[in-house]
Amino acid sequence: MASMAQPAASFSGPTDGADRASLTTWVAVIAGMIGAFMSILNIQITNASLLDIEGGIGTGADNGAWISTSYLIGEIVVIPLTGYLSRVFSFGRYMIASTFFFAVFSMACAFAHNLGEMIAMRGLQGFAGGVLIPMAFTMVVTKLPKTQQPIGLALFAIAVTFAPAIGPTIGGYLTENYGWQKIFFINTIPSAIMIVALALTLEKEKMQLGLLREGDWAGIFTMAIGLSSLQTMLEEGNKDDWFGSPFIVKLAVTAVVFLTAFVWIELVVKKPLVDLRLLKNRNFGIGTIANMLVGFALFGTVYVLPQYLGQVQGYNSEQIGYVLAWTGLPQLLIIPFVPMLMKRFDVRYIAIVGIALFAASCFMNTQMSLDYSGDQLFVPDIVRAVGQALVLTPLTAIATAGIAPKDAANASGLFNMLRNLAGAVGTASLATIITKREQFHSNIIGQSVNVYRDNVRQRIDEMTNYFMAHGVSDIATAKHQAIVALGQVVKRQSLIMGFSDTFAVIGVMLSIAAVSLLFARKAKAGAGAAAH
């Protein structure tokens, strides 16, 4: 079946028999990787700095998460459109224009005066930047010979796993030292370099505006409405008590109706926006499922860790960034060696080992206590870094085995959209789990902490005496402060236990991903055509 998302003509693949790409090709590919890195970086770069940004634009913590969510919505919607639009406007022209607008909308975020302006600019930034992720991968699988594709995939893996890990570190450092506005200028110089490099290396092509008449507009419309409603529901659900809110119910119904219509349209239309039949390919289907579960964990851990360090340990944005850096920096040393491992070992087992290490790092965080902070997170962060470094490149090789070059852009868009969507679902789900488990543990602990127990009364008396010795003259006031302080201890301990349970959930999801890869067929290191 023909697809709207075939690669551009100038990316028909390397010359048959060629085993090395030219310098010009590598310049184009590396420029594409910079774009993918910056695009993924910007999903998480605001996470450690949300409190500062919220204060700067005059909004509360309940709405601040939209600063990240609006960007992610833009990315999720545009990724499946990328292959089609790159044919309409030509690959090079569309990629250069997207890079330009990505930088422009990024800088515009720094001048936002209120939440509405920030959401609009972040959404447009995500819509422009999301293009750079699948196009970077399409360049790897259509420009590089198969013998060098593992190197290109390793570079892409750095973008996918290192960028979200290091994003809060960069954002936190810039916020603490130069102000939150500087976060949004970080894309300017890399984007300028990209535009120059791509303009000099990408082949010139004519636009095919006639393809606009052939567009799967029904699919585009239903997908955009369905995904936007789903993402909004996920973002607002925890705050509005999920289906206890009529607004959330309406969003859920809208998402189900439009996404169901989207799936039906894609299965019957002659030229689908997204060829869902690719999922029937055994390795691509299994690889996509594993990729979604990894995306759930990847985005989830980058969300949960800053929340824990900020809420429980009182870390500022720069301190949070330093802790998360130990998840990102080691990957720069490990990922370049992954293609070598893929030549020596079954790529399925490399991916399984990587996922298992990632899962182990999460299970290591299931016994957290009041003094569990940066130093105690060092070893789990290192284990997580090693695991993440071993996952993406082999997982891509597994998923792309058997995918034809003509389906590269389509498979890339589908693979990326589902990973990011799973990440969004994961973030929303984990936020709910933290809240619900905190409430659960608070109720359990609260049953034991009552004034009828001798040890509780003794603790209150000790704390009352403490407050009396530190300036509180009235015993009733001191006792009240003692009870409030004890309640805060209970709340903090319950919150810690809630975070511990959340890491356990992430570990279980990764364990399922590792097991699923056992059912994939063996794939060669350089096999396949598309995926990320």
N, C-alpha and C positions, 0 to 999 in steps of 0.2 A: 504493500500500500504506500502511495506517495505521502510524503509528509511536508508540512510547511517549514519544518526546522532542519532542513538539510544544510550542510556546511556551505559556505560561500565558495564560488568557483575557484577563487585563487588559493583555496585551501584544499585542493584535491589530493594532497599527500605528497610525500617526498618521491623523488624519482626512483623507479624500480631498480633494485640492486644497490642503491646508495646506502652506505652504512654510517656516514657522517654528515651532519648538517653543516651548512656554511656559517661563517661568522655573522653574516647578515641575518640568517634565520635565528641564530641564538640571541642576537640583540633584540629581535622582535619578540621572541619567547620570553626573555628575561623582563622586557618592558611589560609584557602581559602579566607576568608574575607579580611585578610591583603593584599593578592595578588590583589584582586579586587580593594581595596582602593588605593593601590600604582599605579595600572595600570591606573585608572581613574584620580588620582591626577596628573599624568605626562602629561595628555592632556593639562592641564591649568597651570602647574607650571611655565612655561616659559613666560606666558602672561605679567606679570608685569615687566619682566626683558629683554624684547626683544631688547631694545635699547642698553643695556650693552653687550648682546650676539652678536648683529650685529657688534658692534664696535670691539669685541674681535676676531671675525673671518673675519673681513674686508669686510662686505657686507652692502648694503643699506637697508633702511626701506621698499622699494618695495619688496625685496626678503626675508626679515626677517620672514614674516609670515609662510614661508615654514618650519621653525623650529617646529612649532606646527602642520602644515598640514601634513607633511611627517609622523609624528607619528600617526596621525589620519587615514591616508590612510592604514598604516600597520594594525592597529586595525580593521578597517572596513572589510578589505579583509580576515583576519584570523578568525574572529568570527564565520562565517558560517561554516568554515572548522573544527572547534574545535571538534564537536561531532564525526565526521568521524575519524580524526587523533587520537583521544583519544582511539578509538577502535583498530586502527591499531597498535599503539605503547603501549597500555594499559594506563588506566586513570592515575595511579600514576606516571608511568615513564614519560609520556608526560607532566604532570603538574610540576613535579620536574625539568625536563630539561628546560621547558619554563621559570620557575622562575630563574634558573641559567643564561640562556642567556639574560633574561630581565635585570638582574643586570650587566652582562658583557657589553652589548651594551650601557647601561646607563652610565657606567663609561667611555666607549670609547668616548661618546659625549664630555666629558670634555677635551679631547685631540685633538678635531677637529681643524684644522688649517684654513679651508675655508668652504664656504657654501656647496660645493659638499659633502665633508666628513661629515658635520653635518647632511645633509639631508639623506645620506645613513645610518648613525648610528641611527638617530631618527626613520627612517622607519623600520629598523631591530628591534629596541627596541619596537616599537609599534606592530610589527608582533609577537614578543615573549610575550609581556605583554597583548595583546588583548585576548590571550588564557585564562588568569586568570579570566576574567569577567564571561563568561558563565559557566566555570567549577565551580566557587564558587557557583553560583546559583544552578547548577545541584546537588552539594553536599547537599544543603539545602533541595531540594525537593525529593531526593532519600535516604538520610541518616537519616533525622529527621522524627519522627512520625508527623502526621498531627496536633496533638495538640500543638506541639512545632515549627511547621513551621512558624507561625507568628513572633516568636522571631528571627528565622533565617532570615526572610524577613526584619525585622526591622534592623538587623545588615547589611544586604545588602543595605538597603536604606541609611544607614549612608555612605556607600562607594559611592553610586551613587550620592547623593546630597551634602554631606559634603565635599567630596574630591575635586570636582571642585570649590567649594566656598572657601575652605581654601588654594587651590593650589597657587594662586597668592600671598597670605599672606606669605606662607613659602618661595616661590621663591624670593619675594621682600626682605624679611629679610636676607636671605642667601647672596643675591647679594650685598646688601648695606654694610653688615658687614664682609663678607668673600670672596666675588668675585663670579661671575656667575658660575664658574666651580663647585663650591660646590653643586649646585642644582642637579647635575647628580650623586653625591655620596650618596644622601639621600636614595636610594633604597638598598644599600649594606647590612646593618645590618638587616632590615626587611626581605630581601630575604634569608639571611643565616638562620634566625630563621624559616622561612617558610620551607626551604628545610629539616632542621632537624625534624621539627614537622611532615611534610608530610611523610618523610621516615619512621618515627616510627609508624605512625597511619594508613596509607593507605594500603589496602590489596595488596599483591603481585599477579601479573597476568602475563600470557604469552602474548607476542606480537602476533598479527595476521597479519603478513605481507602479507599473501595471499589475504587480503582484498584490497591491492593495485591494484590487477587485476580487482576488481569490482568497482573501483572508478569512480565517475561521472566526468571524466576528462574534458569532453566538457563543463560541467556546471562550473567546477572550472576555466577553462581558460576564458570562456566568462564573468564570474562574475568578475574575477580579472582585466581583461582589461576594462570592462565596468565601474566598480566602480572607478578604478584609473583614467580613463579619466574624469569621472564625477567630482571627487574631484579636479582634476587639473583644470578643466574648472571653477569650483566654486571659486577656489583660485585666478586664474589669470584673471577672467572675469572683475572684477571691475577696475583693473589696466589697462587692455587693451581695455576698452570701449566695453566689451562684444562682440556682434555679428558684431561690426565694425571691428573686428580683424579676419583675415583668420585663424589664429591659434586656436582661440576660436571656430570658426565654425567647424573646423576639429575635435576638441575635442568633440563638441556636437554631431556631426554625429557619431563618433566612440562610444560614450557613448550610444546613442539611439540604434544603430545597435546591439552592443554586449549585452546590457541589455535586449533588446527585445528577442534576441536569447537565453539568459540565462533563461528568464521566460518560453519560449516555451519548452526548454529542460527539465526544472524542472517539467513541467506539463505532459510530455509524457514518460520520462525515468522511468524504473522500480524501481531503487533505487536512488532517487534524493538527491543531496547535501542538498537542502533546500526544505522541503515539504510545498509548498505554499498553499496547500489545507487546511492547518491548519487555514488559515485566514477566511475560510468559517464558522468556529466555531464562533457563534455570539459574545460571550464575548471576545474571543481572538482577533477577528477582531476589535471590538470596542476598546478594551483595547490597542491594538497596535496603532491604530490611535491616541488615547489620549496620549499614551506614546511618539509618534513621536512629537506631538505638545508640550508636556512638555519638550522633549529633545531640540526642537527648542528654547524654552524659557530659559531652564537651561543653555545651552551652550551660547546662545545669550546674556544673562545678564552678564555672566562672561567675555564675550568679550567686550560688550559695556561699562560697568562701568570703567574698566581700561583705555579704549580709551578716555572716557570723562574726567576722572580725570587727565590723562597725557596731552592730547591735549589742554583742556580748562583751567584747574586749575593749570597746571604745577607741579603736584605731582611727586615725585620720586617713584621708585619701592617699597620701604619700606612703604611709606605713602599710596600708593594704596593698599598694602596688609593689612594695619591696617583697612582701610575702609571696605574692603571686608570681613574681619574677622567677622564682625557683621552679615553677612549673614550665616556664617558657624557655629560659636561656639554655638549659642542657639539650633541648631539642635541636638547637643550631649545630651542636657537635655530633649528635647521633644520626639525624636524618640523612646527611650526605653518605653515610655508610650503608643505608638500607638497600640501595640497588645492588651492592656487592653481596649482601646476604640473600637477596632474591635470586641471584644466580646460583647460589650454593644449596639453598633449602627450598622446600615446598612453600610457596607464598601463603597458602592457607594456614600453615602452622606458625609462620611468622606473625600473621595477623592475629591468630588465636592467642599467641604468647603476649602480644602487645595489649590486646583487650583484657587478658587475664591480669596483667600487671596494673592496668588502669583500674580494673575492678578491685584488686587487692588494696590499692591506695585509698579507695573509698571505704572499704571495710576497716582499714586502719583508723579511720576517723569516726568509728561508731561507738567509741568508749570515751568521749570527750568529757572533761571536767571543768571546774571553774578556772583552773590555771592552765588550760589547754589553749595556747596562743601561738605566736609566730615561731618560737623555737621548736615547739612540739610538732608543728606542721611541716618542718623542714624535710624529714625523711619521707612522709607521704607525698609531698610535692615532688621530690626527686623521683620516687617510684612512678608517680603519675606521668612525669615528663618522659621517662624511658618508655613507658607503655604507649603513650600517645605518639611518640616518634616512630614506633614500630607498626602503627595501625594503618594510617591512611594510604600509603603507597601500595602495600600489598593488597589492601581491601579494594583499591581501585583496579589493580590488575585482575583480581578475581571477578569483579563485576563486569569488566569490559571484555573478558574473554568471550569471543563469539559475537560481539557487536560489530556490524559492518561499518566501514568508514562513512558510508552515506547517512548512517544514523547517529554519527558522532555528536552533532550539535543537539539533536533531540534527546539523546540519552543523557548528555551533559546537563541540559536544562531540567529534566525530570529528576535526576540524581541530586542536583543541588537544591532544587525547590523542596524536595521531601526531607533532605537533611536539615535545612534551615527551618522548615515547618515543624519537624520533630523537636528541634531546639527550642522553638517558641512554645510548643506544647509542654516540653519538659520544664521550662522556666516557670510557666504558669502553674503546672501541676505541683512542682516542688515548693512554690510559694504557699500553695494551699496545704500541702503536707506539713510544712513547718508550723503553720497556724493551727491546724487541727491537732497535731501531735503535742504542741505546746499546751493546748487546752486539755488534752487527755492527761498528760503528765501532771499538770497543775491540779486537776481534780484528784488524781491518785495521791499526790504528795499532800494536798490540802486535807485529805481525810486523816492523815497522821499528824499534821501540824494543827493542833487545836488546844485551847486553854485548859482542857481537862487532863492533859498529859503532864506529868511532873516535869519531864525534861524540857517541855515547851515553856512552862511557867518559869522554870529556872533560867532559860535562855532569855525570856522577856525581862526578867528581873536584872540579869547581868547587863543587858543592853540599856535598860532604864537607868541603872547606876552609871553607865558610861556617859549617857547624855547629860545626867545631872552633874557629872564631873567635868563636862565640857560646855558649861555655860547655860544650861537649861535649869532655871530655878524652880519651876512648878513641876511637881511630881506627875500630875495628870498629863501635862504636855509631854514630859519625858517618856511616859509609858506609851502614849499615843505614837510618838516617833519611833519607839522600839517596835511596836506592832507593825507600823508601816515599813520599817526597815526589814523586819522578818518576812513580810509579804513580798518585798522586792527580791529577797534572797530566793524565796520559793519560785517567783516568776523567772528569775535568771536561770535557776537550775532547770526549770521546766523547759525553757527556751533552748538551753544547751542539749537537753535530751531530745527535743524536737529536731534540732539540727543533726544529731547523731542518727536518728531514725531516717532522716532524709538521705544521708550518705549511704545508708544501708539499701535504700530503694534504688539509688543510682548503681550501686554495686550489683544488685540483682539484675537490673536491665542490661548491664554489660555482660553478665554471665550468660544471659539468654543470647546475646549477640555472638559470643564466642561459640556456643553450642551450635547455633544456626550455620556457622561456616563449615562445620563438619559435613554438611549435606551438599556443599558446592563441589563442582568438578575441579580437578587439578588444573591450574592455569600456569602458563609460562610467564616469566618475568616481563617479557616484552609483548605479550599477547594482548589482543583487544584493541578497541578503537576509541572508546569514549567512556565517560562517566562523570567525573567530578564536574 
